[in-house]
Amino acid sequence: MKFPLKTIFILALPALALSDATRAETLELSKIDRKTELHIQRGNTKQSVQCFAFILKDFQDRKIRKSDIYVTFDDPNIDGIGVGIAETDENYTCEAGELRAWEAGEYRAVKRF
């Protein structure tokens, strides 16, 4: 049985919407524009945004290039913002009011906000 392209698109539309809603976004910090920055701020708690600013300031002080920093948001597995450095195992999340350093699937709280 052949379906017209229009019918296939209409049938697939709800599945596409669901998959987009549950997919995390990971972007290079240098690629984050003002619109995305506002989306990240509005979609997170004040503490997570403060934490995010704190870790970015630390990276800036350590002279880590923006193109080496990756930011994860809208991730259903993270109740906040994820931050990592390319080519390293250095990964952090800002969630539940704290900065968490991750290693081997385990975290340790570094700082509370």
Protein Blocks (a to p, Z undefined) as FASTA:
>chain_A
ZZdfklmmmmmmmmmmmmmmmpccdddfklpcfklmmmmmmmpcfklmmmmmmmmmmmmm
nopafklpccdehiakbgcdddddehiabdcddeehiacddeehiacdfbdZZ
